[in-house]
Amino acid sequence: MASQLKTSFIELEQVNNALELRVEKQTITLQKTLEELRRTQSQMIQSEKMSALGQLVAGVAHETNNPVNFIHGNLTHIQNYAQDLLEFIQLYQYHYPNPVAEIQTEAKEVDLEFILDDLPKMLSN
């Protein structure tokens, strides 16, 4: 009976050791899995951040393009209107070289001669 009890204890110890090894292997496997999950979670968070940043940049680009396209689309019209107004002013000056004092004063204040010279240059660039 004592030998049978001893054998049972030895078997029990072997089973216990095998069980401890299995638990240790599973613990290592679980730790690796947890580490991989954390890495994946970190990558997903980075991916979400980049996606949000991309959407923000796209939104800013869209909001910037609208007024820029509006201005660009109307530059030709502005240039034509300005040219028409400048020609009209020059025609007026040709036919009425001596305007009233108020118009002469205003022309000096706004520096009309400079505007007549500079505005076409500004619009052509």
N, CA, C and O atoms as a GROMACS GRO file, in nm:
protein
  500
    1MET      N    1   0.080  -0.118   0.000
    1MET     CA    2   0.000   0.000   0.000
    1MET      C    3   0.086   0.126   0.000
    1MET      O    4   0.054   0.225  -0.066
    2ALA      N    5   0.194   0.122   0.074
    2ALA     CA    6   0.284   0.236   0.081
    2ALA      C    7   0.349   0.259  -0.054
    2ALA      O    8   0.368   0.374  -0.095
    3SER      N    9   0.383   0.152  -0.123
    3SER     CA   10   0.445   0.170  -0.254
    3SER      C   11   0.343   0.222  -0.355
    3SER      O   12   0.376   0.302  -0.443
    4GLN      N   13   0.218   0.177  -0.341
    4GLN     CA   14   0.113   0.226  -0.429
    4GLN      C   15   0.086   0.374  -0.403
    4GLN      O   16   0.063   0.451  -0.496
    5LEU      N   17   0.091   0.414  -0.276
    5LEU     CA   18   0.072   0.553  -0.238
    5LEU      C   19   0.189   0.637  -0.290
    5LEU      O   20   0.171   0.749  -0.336
    6LYS      N   21   0.308   0.582  -0.281
    6LYS     CA   22   0.425   0.652  -0.329
    6LYS      C   23   0.416   0.670  -0.481
    6LYS      O   24   0.447   0.777  -0.534
    7THR      N   25   0.373   0.566  -0.550
    7THR     CA   26   0.358   0.571  -0.694
    7THR      C   27   0.252   0.675  -0.732
    7THR      O   28   0.269   0.751  -0.827
    8SER      N   29   0.145   0.677  -0.657
    8SER     CA   30   0.038   0.775  -0.683
    8SER      C   31   0.089   0.917  -0.664
    8SER      O   32   0.057   1.006  -0.743
    9PHE      N   33   0.168   0.938  -0.558
    9PHE     CA   34   0.225   1.071  -0.535
    9PHE      C   35   0.320   1.111  -0.648
    9PHE      O   36   0.322   1.226  -0.691
   10ILE      N   37   0.400   1.014  -0.695
   10ILE     CA   38   0.493   1.043  -0.804
   10ILE      C   39   0.414   1.078  -0.931
   10ILE      O   40   0.446   1.174  -1.001
   11GLU      N   41   0.310   0.997  -0.959
   11GLU     CA   42   0.226   1.024  -1.075
   11GLU      C   43   0.159   1.162  -1.062
   11GLU      O   44   0.151   1.240  -1.157
   12LEU      N   45   0.110   1.187  -0.942
   12LEU     CA   46   0.045   1.316  -0.915
   12LEU      C   47   0.143   1.431  -0.935
   12LEU      O   48   0.107   1.534  -0.991
   13GLU      N   49   0.268   1.412  -0.888
   13GLU     CA   50   0.369   1.515  -0.905
   13GLU      C   51   0.402   1.535  -1.054
   13GLU      O   52   0.422   1.648  -1.098
   14GLN      N   53   0.408   1.425  -1.130
   14GLN     CA   54   0.436   1.435  -1.273
   14GLN      C   55   0.321   1.507  -1.346
   14GLN      O   56   0.343   1.592  -1.431
   15VAL      N   57   0.200   1.471  -1.310
   15VAL     CA   58   0.083   1.536  -1.370
   15VAL      C   59   0.082   1.684  -1.334
   15VAL      O   60   0.052   1.770  -1.417
   16ASN      N   61   0.116   1.711  -1.208
   16ASN     CA   62   0.122   1.850  -1.161
   16ASN      C   63   0.228   1.928  -1.238
   16ASN      O   64   0.204   2.041  -1.280
   17ASN      N   65   0.346   1.869  -1.256
   17ASN     CA   66   0.453   1.935  -1.332
   17ASN      C   67   0.411   1.958  -1.478
   17ASN      O   68   0.436   2.065  -1.535
   18ALA      N   69   0.348   1.856  -1.538
   18ALA     CA   70   0.302   1.870  -1.676
   18ALA      C   71   0.198   1.981  -1.686
   18ALA      O   72   0.197   2.060  -1.780
   19LEU      N   73   0.110   1.985  -1.586
   19LEU     CA   74   0.007   2.088  -1.582
   19LEU      C   75   0.069   2.226  -1.567
   19LEU      O   76   0.026   2.321  -1.632
   20GLU      N   77   0.170   2.237  -1.481
   20GLU     CA   78   0.239   2.365  -1.463
   20GLU      C   79   0.306   2.410  -1.592
   20GLU      O   80   0.305   2.528  -1.626
   21LEU      N   81   0.366   2.314  -1.666
   21LEU     CA   82   0.429   2.346  -1.793
   21LEU      C   83   0.324   2.395  -1.894
   21LEU      O   84   0.347   2.492  -1.967
   22ARG      N   85   0.209   2.327  -1.897
   22ARG     CA   86   0.102   2.369  -1.989
   22ARG      C   87   0.052   2.509  -1.953
   22ARG      O   88   0.028   2.592  -2.041
   23VAL      N   89   0.037   2.534  -1.822
   23VAL     CA   90  -0.008   2.666  -1.776
   23VAL      C   91   0.096   2.771  -1.813
   23VAL      O   92   0.061   2.880  -1.857
   24GLU      N   93   0.223   2.739  -1.795
   24GLU     CA   94   0.330   2.833  -1.829
   24GLU      C   95   0.332   2.862  -1.979
   24GLU      O   96   0.347   2.977  -2.019
   25LYS      N   97   0.316   2.757  -2.063
   25LYS     CA   98   0.312   2.777  -2.208
   25LYS      C   99   0.190   2.862  -2.248
   25LYS      O  100   0.201   2.951  -2.332
   26GLN      N  101   0.076   2.832  -2.186
   26GLN     CA  102  -0.045   2.910  -2.218
   26GLN      C  103  -0.030   3.054  -2.172
   26GLN      O  104  -0.078   3.147  -2.238
   27THR      N  105   0.035   3.073  -2.057
   27THR     CA  106   0.059   3.210  -2.008
   27THR      C  107   0.147   3.286  -2.105
   27THR      O  108   0.119   3.402  -2.136
   28ILE      N  109   0.252   3.222  -2.154
   28ILE     CA  110   0.341   3.286  -2.251
   28ILE      C  111   0.264   3.317  -2.378
   28ILE      O  112   0.277   3.426  -2.434
   29THR      N  113   0.184   3.222  -2.425
   29THR     CA  114   0.103   3.243  -2.545
   29THR      C  115   0.005   3.358  -2.525
   29THR      O  116  -0.011   3.443  -2.613
   30LEU      N  117  -0.058   3.362  -2.410
   30LEU     CA  118  -0.153   3.471  -2.380
   30LEU      C  119  -0.082   3.606  -2.371
   30LEU      O  120  -0.136   3.707  -2.416
   31GLN      N  121   0.038   3.607  -2.314
   31GLN     CA  122   0.113   3.732  -2.306
   31GLN      C  123   0.151   3.781  -2.445
   31GLN      O  124   0.143   3.900  -2.475
   32LYS      N  125   0.194   3.687  -2.531
   32LYS     CA  126   0.226   3.725  -2.668
   32LYS      C  127   0.102   3.778  -2.742
   32LYS      O  128   0.110   3.876  -2.815
   33THR      N  129  -0.010   3.711  -2.720
   33THR     CA  130  -0.135   3.753  -2.783
   33THR      C  131  -0.176   3.891  -2.733
   33THR      O  132  -0.218   3.977  -2.812
   34LEU      N  133  -0.163   3.913  -2.603
   34LEU     CA  134  -0.196   4.043  -2.544
   34LEU      C  135  -0.104   4.152  -2.601
   34LEU      O  136  -0.149   4.262  -2.633
   35GLU      N  137   0.023   4.120  -2.614
   35GLU     CA  138   0.119   4.214  -2.671
   35GLU      C  139   0.082   4.247  -2.816
   35GLU      O  140   0.087   4.363  -2.857
   36GLU      N  141   0.045   4.146  -2.892
   36GLU     CA  142   0.004   4.166  -3.031
   36GLU      C  143  -0.125   4.249  -3.038
   36GLU      O  144  -0.138   4.335  -3.125
   37LEU      N  145  -0.217   4.224  -2.948
   37LEU     CA  146  -0.341   4.303  -2.944
   37LEU      C  147  -0.312   4.449  -2.912
   37LEU      O  148  -0.371   4.540  -2.972
   38ARG      N  149  -0.223   4.472  -2.820
   38ARG     CA  150  -0.187   4.610  -2.786
   38ARG      C  151  -0.121   4.679  -2.906
   38ARG      O  152  -0.149   4.796  -2.933
   39ARG      N  153  -0.034   4.608  -2.975
   39ARG     CA  154   0.032   4.663  -3.093
   39ARG      C  155  -0.072   4.694  -3.202
   39ARG      O  156  -0.067   4.799  -3.267
   40THR      N  157  -0.164   4.602  -3.221
   40THR     CA  158  -0.271   4.622  -3.320
   40THR      C  159  -0.359   4.740  -3.281
   40THR      O  160  -0.397   4.820  -3.367
   41GLN      N  161  -0.391   4.750  -3.152
   41GLN     CA  162  -0.472   4.862  -3.105
   41GLN      C  163  -0.400   4.994  -3.130
   41GLN      O  164  -0.461   5.092  -3.175
   42SER      N  165  -0.271   4.997  -3.102
   42SER     CA  166  -0.192   5.118  -3.125
   42SER      C  167  -0.191   5.153  -3.273
   42SER      O  168  -0.203   5.271  -3.309
   43GLN      N  169  -0.176   5.054  -3.359
   43GLN     CA  170  -0.177   5.078  -3.503
   43GLN      C  171  -0.313   5.129  -3.549
   43GLN      O  172  -0.322   5.217  -3.635
   44MET      N  173  -0.419   5.073  -3.492
   44MET     CA  174  -0.554   5.118  -3.529
   44MET      C  175  -0.577   5.262  -3.485
   44MET      O  176  -0.637   5.341  -3.558
   45ILE      N  177  -0.529   5.296  -3.368
   45ILE     CA  178  -0.542   5.434  -3.319
   45ILE      C  179  -0.465   5.529  -3.411
   45ILE      O  180  -0.516   5.635  -3.447
   46GLN      N  181  -0.343   5.491  -3.450
   46GLN     CA  182  -0.263   5.573  -3.542
   46GLN      C  183  -0.334   5.587  -3.675
   46GLN      O  184  -0.338   5.695  -3.734
   47SER      N  185  -0.391   5.477  -3.722
   47SER     CA  186  -0.463   5.480  -3.849
   47SER      C  187  -0.584   5.573  -3.841
   47SER      O  188  -0.610   5.648  -3.935
   48GLU      N  189  -0.657   5.569  -3.732
   48GLU     CA  190  -0.771   5.659  -3.712
   48GLU      C  191  -0.727   5.804  -3.706
   48GLU      O  192  -0.792   5.893  -3.762
   49LYS      N  193  -0.616   5.829  -3.638
   49LYS     CA  194  -0.563   5.965  -3.631
   49LYS      C  195  -0.527   6.016  -3.770
   49LYS      O  196  -0.560   6.129  -3.806
   50MET      N  197  -0.459   5.932  -3.848
   50MET     CA  198  -0.420   5.972  -3.983
   50MET      C  199  -0.543   5.995  -4.071
   50MET      O  200  -0.546   6.087  -4.153
   51SER      N  201  -0.643   5.910  -4.054
   51SER     CA  202  -0.766   5.926  -4.130
   51SER      C  203  -0.835   6.058  -4.095
   51SER      O  204  -0.879   6.130  -4.183
   52ALA      N  205  -0.843   6.088  -3.966
   52ALA     CA  206  -0.905   6.214  -3.922
   52ALA      C  207  -0.825   6.333  -3.973
   52ALA      O  208  -0.882   6.433  -4.015
   53LEU      N  209  -0.693   6.322  -3.968
   53LEU     CA  210  -0.609   6.430  -4.019
   53LEU      C  211  -0.629   6.449  -4.169
   53LEU      O  212  -0.635   6.562  -4.218
   54GLY      N  213  -0.640   6.339  -4.241
   54GLY     CA  214  -0.665   6.346  -4.385
   54GLY      C  215  -0.798   6.413  -4.416
   54GLY      O  216  -0.807   6.494  -4.508
   55GLN      N  217  -0.901   6.380  -4.338
   55GLN     CA  218  -1.031   6.442  -4.358
   55GLN      C  219  -1.025   6.592  -4.327
   55GLN      O  220  -1.085   6.673  -4.396
   56LEU      N  221  -0.951   6.627  -4.222
   56LEU     CA  222  -0.936   6.768  -4.186
   56LEU      C  223  -0.866   6.844  -4.298
   56LEU      O  224  -0.910   6.953  -4.336
   57VAL      N  225  -0.758   6.788  -4.349
   57VAL     CA  226  -0.684   6.853  -4.458
   57VAL      C  227  -0.772   6.866  -4.582
   57VAL      O  228  -0.771   6.970  -4.648
   58ALA      N  229  -0.848   6.762  -4.612
   58ALA     CA  230  -0.938   6.769  -4.728
   58ALA      C  231  -1.044   6.877  -4.708
   58ALA      O  232  -1.077   6.950  -4.802
   59GLY      N  233  -1.096   6.889  -4.587
   59GLY     CA  234  -1.195   6.993  -4.558
   59GLY      C  235  -1.137   7.132  -4.571
   59GLY      O  236  -1.201   7.222  -4.627
   60VAL      N  237  -1.017   7.150  -4.518
   60VAL     CA  238  -0.951   7.281  -4.527
   60VAL      C  239  -0.923   7.315  -4.674
   60VAL      O  240  -0.943   7.428  -4.717
   61ALA      N  241  -0.875   7.216  -4.750
   61ALA     CA  242  -0.846   7.239  -4.892
   61ALA      C  243  -0.975   7.277  -4.966
   61ALA      O  244  -0.974   7.366  -5.052
   62HIS      N  245  -1.084   7.208  -4.934
   62HIS     CA  246  -1.211   7.239  -5.000
   62HIS      C  247  -1.256   7.381  -4.966
   62HIS      O  248  -1.297   7.456  -5.054
   63GLU      N  249  -1.248   7.416  -4.838
   63GLU     CA  250  -1.291   7.550  -4.796
   63GLU      C  251  -1.200   7.659  -4.853
   63GLU      O  252  -1.245   7.771  -4.877
   64THR      N  253  -1.075   7.627  -4.875
   64THR     CA  254  -0.982   7.723  -4.933
   64THR      C  255  -1.004   7.735  -5.084
   64THR      O  256  -0.996   7.844  -5.140
   65ASN      N  257  -1.030   7.624  -5.149
   65ASN     CA  258  -1.047   7.625  -5.294
   65ASN      C  259  -1.170   7.702  -5.339
   65ASN      O  260  -1.167   7.765  -5.445
   66ASN      N  261  -1.276   7.699  -5.261
   66ASN     CA  262  -1.398   7.770  -5.304
   66ASN      C  263  -1.373   7.918  -5.328
   66ASN      O  264  -1.399   7.966  -5.438
   67PRO      N  265  -1.323   7.994  -5.229
   67PRO     CA  266  -1.301   8.136  -5.256
   67PRO      C  267  -1.190   8.160  -5.358
   67PRO      O  268  -1.197   8.254  -5.437
   68VAL      N  269  -1.088   8.077  -5.357
   68VAL     CA  270  -0.978   8.094  -5.453
   68VAL      C  271  -1.030   8.074  -5.595
   68VAL      O  272  -0.997   8.152  -5.685
   69ASN      N  273  -1.112   7.972  -5.614
   69ASN     CA  274  -1.168   7.948  -5.748
   69ASN      C  275  -1.263   8.060  -5.788
   69ASN      O  276  -1.267   8.099  -5.905
   70PHE      N  277  -1.338   8.114  -5.692
   70PHE     CA  278  -1.427   8.225  -5.720
   70PHE      C  279  -1.346   8.346  -5.768
   70PHE      O  280  -1.378   8.408  -5.869
   71ILE      N  281  -1.239   8.376  -5.695
   71ILE     CA  282  -1.154   8.491  -5.731
   71ILE      C  283  -1.089   8.466  -5.867
   71ILE      O  284  -1.091   8.553  -5.954
   72HIS      N  285  -1.033   8.348  -5.884
   72HIS     CA  286  -0.966   8.317  -6.010
   72HIS      C  287  -1.062   8.324  -6.127
   72HIS      O  288  -1.028   8.373  -6.235
   73GLY      N  289  -1.184   8.274  -6.107
   73GLY     CA  290  -1.283   8.275  -6.214
   73GLY      C  291  -1.328   8.415  -6.253
   73GLY      O  292  -1.376   8.436  -6.364
   74ASN      N  293  -1.313   8.510  -6.162
   74ASN     CA  294  -1.359   8.646  -6.190
   74ASN      C  295  -1.246   8.743  -6.225
   74ASN      O  296  -1.273   8.859  -6.255
   75LEU      N  297  -1.123   8.699  -6.222
   75LEU     CA  298  -1.010   8.788  -6.252
   75LEU      C  299  -1.018   8.847  -6.393
   75LEU      O  300  -0.988   8.964  -6.413
   76THR      N  301  -1.058   8.767  -6.488
   76THR     CA  302  -1.068   8.816  -6.626
   76THR      C  303  -1.172   8.928  -6.634
   76THR      O  304  -1.150   9.030  -6.698
   77HIS      N  305  -1.286   8.906  -6.568
   77HIS     CA  306  -1.392   9.008  -6.568
   77HIS      C  307  -1.343   9.136  -6.500
   77HIS      O  308  -1.368   9.247  -6.548
   78ILE      N  309  -1.274   9.119  -6.386
   78ILE     CA  310  -1.222   9.236  -6.314
   78ILE      C  311  -1.124   9.312  -6.401
   78ILE      O  312  -1.127   9.435  -6.407
   79GLN      N  313  -1.039   9.239  -6.469
   79GLN     CA  314  -0.939   9.304  -6.556
   79GLN      C  315  -1.010   9.381  -6.669
   79GLN      O  316  -0.972   9.493  -6.702
   80ASN      N  317  -1.112   9.320  -6.726
   80ASN     CA  318  -1.187   9.388  -6.832
   80ASN      C  319  -1.259   9.512  -6.779
   80ASN      O  320  -1.256   9.618  -6.841
   81TYR      N  321  -1.324   9.498  -6.664
   81TYR     CA  322  -1.396   9.612  -6.605
   81TYR      C  323  -1.299   9.726  -6.572
   81TYR      O  324  -1.327   9.842  -6.599
   82ALA      N  325  -1.186   9.690  -6.512
   82ALA     CA  326  -1.088   9.791  -6.475
   82ALA      C  327  -1.036   9.863  -6.600
   82ALA      O  328  -1.021   9.985  -6.602
   83GLN      N  329  -1.008   9.785  -6.704
   83GLN     CA  330  -0.959   9.845  -6.828
   83GLN      C  331  -1.064   9.939  -6.887
   83GLN      O  332  -1.031  10.048  -6.935
   84ASP      N  333  -1.191   9.896  -6.883
   84ASP     CA  334  -1.299   9.982  -6.933
   84ASP      C  335  -1.308  10.111  -6.852
   84ASP      O  336  -1.322  10.220  -6.909
   85LEU      N  337  -1.299  10.099  -6.720
   85LEU     CA  338  -1.307  10.219  -6.634
   85LEU      C  339  -1.188  10.311  -6.658
   85LEU      O  340  -1.204  10.433  -6.662
   86LEU      N  341  -1.070  10.255  -6.672
   86LEU     CA  342  -0.952  10.338  -6.697
   86LEU      C  343  -0.963  10.410  -6.831
   86LEU      O  344  -0.929  10.528  -6.842
   87GLU      N  345  -1.010  10.340  -6.932
   87GLU     CA  346  -1.028  10.404  -7.063
   87GLU      C  347  -1.134  10.514  -7.054
   87GLU      O  348  -1.120  10.619  -7.116
   88PHE      N  349  -1.239  10.489  -6.977
   88PHE     CA  350  -1.344  10.589  -6.960
   88PHE      C  351  -1.288  10.714  -6.891
   88PHE      O  352  -1.318  10.827  -6.930
   89ILE      N  353  -1.205  10.693  -6.787
   89ILE     CA  354  -1.144  10.807  -6.717
   89ILE      C  355  -1.054  10.886  -6.812
   89ILE      O  356  -1.057  11.009  -6.813
   90GLN      N  357  -0.975  10.814  -6.891
   90GLN     CA  358  -0.887  10.883  -6.986
   90GLN      C  359  -0.967  10.959  -7.092
   90GLN      O  360  -0.929  11.069  -7.132
   91LEU      N  361  -1.076  10.900  -7.136
   91LEU     CA  362  -1.163  10.968  -7.232
   91LEU      C  363  -1.223  11.094  -7.169
   91LEU      O  364  -1.230  11.199  -7.232
   92TYR      N  365  -1.265  11.082  -7.045
   92TYR     CA  366  -1.320  11.196  -6.972
   92TYR      C  367  -1.214  11.306  -6.960
   92TYR      O  368  -1.242  11.423  -6.983
   93GLN      N  369  -1.091  11.266  -6.923
   93GLN     CA  370  -0.983  11.364  -6.909
   93GLN      C  371  -0.949  11.430  -7.042
   93GLN      O  372  -0.914  11.548  -7.046
   94TYR      N  373  -0.960  11.356  -7.150
   94TYR     CA  374  -0.931  11.412  -7.282
   94TYR      C  375  -1.033  11.519  -7.319
   94TYR      O  376  -0.996  11.626  -7.368
   95HIS      N  377  -1.162  11.489  -7.296
   95HIS     CA  378  -1.268  11.583  -7.335
   95HIS      C  379  -1.292  11.693  -7.232
   95HIS      O  380  -1.343  11.800  -7.266
   96TYR      N  381  -1.255  11.667  -7.108
   96TYR     CA  382  -1.273  11.768  -7.002
   96TYR      C  383  -1.141  11.783  -6.926
   96TYR      O  384  -1.130  11.737  -6.812
   97PRO      N  385  -1.042  11.846  -6.985
   97PRO     CA  386  -0.910  11.855  -6.923
   97PRO      C  387  -0.910  11.942  -6.798
   97PRO      O  388  -0.818  11.930  -6.717
   98ASN      N  389  -1.007  12.026  -6.779
   98ASN     CA  390  -1.012  12.113  -6.661
   98ASN      C  391  -1.141  12.087  -6.582
   98ASN      O  392  -1.237  12.163  -6.593
   99PRO      N  393  -1.143  11.978  -6.501
   99PRO     CA  394  -1.265  11.951  -6.423
   99PRO      C  395  -1.279  12.050  -6.307
   99PRO      O  396  -1.189  12.130  -6.280
  100VAL      N  397  -1.393  12.042  -6.242
  100VAL     CA  398  -1.416  12.132  -6.127
  100VAL      C  399  -1.316  12.101  -6.017
  100VAL      O  400  -1.253  11.996  -6.016
  101ALA      N  401  -1.301  12.195  -5.925
  101ALA     CA  402  -1.200  12.186  -5.818
  101ALA      C  403  -1.218  12.060  -5.732
  101ALA      O  404  -1.120  11.997  -5.693
  102GLU      N  405  -1.340  12.023  -5.704
  102GLU     CA  406  -1.366  11.905  -5.620
  102GLU      C  407  -1.312  11.779  -5.685
  102GLU      O  408  -1.253  11.694  -5.617
  103ILE      N  409  -1.331  11.765  -5.816
  103ILE     CA  410  -1.279  11.647  -5.887
  103ILE      C  411  -1.127  11.651  -5.891
  103ILE      O  412  -1.063  11.547  -5.876
  104GLN      N  413  -1.067  11.769  -5.911
  104GLN     CA  414  -0.921  11.781  -5.912
  104GLN      C  415  -0.864  11.743  -5.775
  104GLN      O  416  -0.762  11.673  -5.767
  105THR      N  417  -0.929  11.788  -5.668
  105THR     CA  418  -0.882  11.757  -5.533
  105THR      C  419  -0.889  11.606  -5.507
  105THR      O  420  -0.795  11.547  -5.455
  106GLU      N  421  -1.001  11.546  -5.544
  106GLU     CA  422  -1.018  11.401  -5.524
  106GLU      C  423  -0.917  11.323  -5.606
  106GLU      O  424  -0.863  11.223  -5.558
  107ALA      N  425  -0.889  11.366  -5.728
  107ALA     CA  426  -0.790  11.298  -5.813
  107ALA      C  427  -0.652  11.302  -5.749
  107ALA      O  428  -0.577  11.205  -5.758
  108LYS      N  429  -0.619  11.414  -5.686
  108LYS     CA  430  -0.489  11.424  -5.619
  108LYS      C  431  -0.485  11.337  -5.493
  108LYS      O  432  -0.384  11.273  -5.464
  109GLU      N  433  -0.597  11.335  -5.420
  109GLU     CA  434  -0.601  11.256  -5.295
  109GLU      C  435  -0.588  11.107  -5.323
  109GLU      O  436  -0.518  11.036  -5.250
  110VAL      N  437  -0.653  11.059  -5.427
  110VAL     CA  438  -0.644  10.916  -5.458
  110VAL      C  439  -0.523  10.885  -5.547
  110VAL      O  440  -0.497  10.769  -5.578
  111ASP      N  441  -0.450  10.989  -5.587
  111ASP     CA  442  -0.334  10.975  -5.675
  111ASP      C  443  -0.374  10.903  -5.804
  111ASP      O  444  -0.321  10.798  -5.838
  112LEU      N  445  -0.467  10.964  -5.873
  112LEU     CA  446  -0.527  10.908  -5.993
  112LEU      C  447  -0.423  10.872  -6.099
  112LEU      O  448  -0.435  10.769  -6.164
  113GLU      N  449  -0.323  10.956  -6.117
  113GLU     CA  450  -0.220  10.928  -6.219
  113GLU      C  451  -0.147  10.797  -6.187
  113GLU      O  452  -0.121  10.716  -6.276
  114PHE      N  453  -0.116  10.778  -6.060
  114PHE     CA  454  -0.049  10.654  -6.020
  114PHE      C  455  -0.140  10.534  -6.044
  114PHE      O  456  -0.096  10.431  -6.095
  115ILE      N  457  -0.268  10.547  -6.007
  115ILE     CA  458  -0.364  10.437  -6.027
  115ILE      C  459  -0.377  10.404  -6.174
  115ILE      O  460  -0.380  10.286  -6.211
  116LEU      N  461  -0.386  10.506  -6.259
  116LEU     CA  462  -0.398  10.482  -6.403
  116LEU      C  463  -0.277  10.407  -6.457
  116LEU      O  464  -0.289  10.328  -6.551
  117ASP      N  465  -0.162  10.431  -6.398
  117ASP     CA  466  -0.040  10.364  -6.442
  117ASP      C  467  -0.024  10.225  -6.379
  117ASP      O  468   0.014  10.129  -6.447
  118ASP      N  469  -0.055  10.215  -6.251
  118ASP     CA  470  -0.025  10.093  -6.175
  118ASP      C  471  -0.132   9.985  -6.185
  118ASP      O  472  -0.098   9.866  -6.185
  119LEU      N  473  -0.258  10.021  -6.192
  119LEU     CA  474  -0.365   9.921  -6.192
  119LEU      C  475  -0.353   9.820  -6.306
  119LEU      O  476  -0.367   9.700  -6.281
  120PRO      N  477  -0.329   9.862  -6.428
  120PRO     CA  478  -0.312   9.761  -6.535
  120PRO      C  479  -0.194   9.667  -6.508
  120PRO      O  480  -0.200   9.548  -6.539
  121LYS      N  481  -0.088   9.719  -6.450
  121LYS     CA  482   0.028   9.636  -6.418
  121LYS      C  483  -0.008   9.532  -6.314
  121LYS      O  484   0.031   9.416  -6.325
  122MET      N  485  -0.082   9.574  -6.211
  122MET     CA  486  -0.123   9.481  -6.104
  122MET      C  487  -0.210   9.369  -6.158
  122MET      O  488  -0.194   9.253  -6.121
  123LEU      N  489  -0.302   9.404  -6.246
  123LEU     CA  490  -0.394   9.306  -6.298
  123LEU      C  491  -0.333   9.212  -6.402
  123LEU      O  492  -0.384   9.103  -6.426
  124SER      N  493  -0.224   9.255  -6.462
  124SER     CA  494  -0.161   9.171  -6.564
  124SER      C  495  -0.070   9.065  -6.503
  124SER      O  496  -0.035   8.969  -6.572
  125ASN      N  497  -0.032   9.079  -6.376
  125ASN     CA  498   0.056   8.980  -6.314
  125ASN      C  499  -0.018   8.864  -6.267
  125ASN      O  500   0.041   8.771  -6.212
   0.00000   0.00000   0.00000
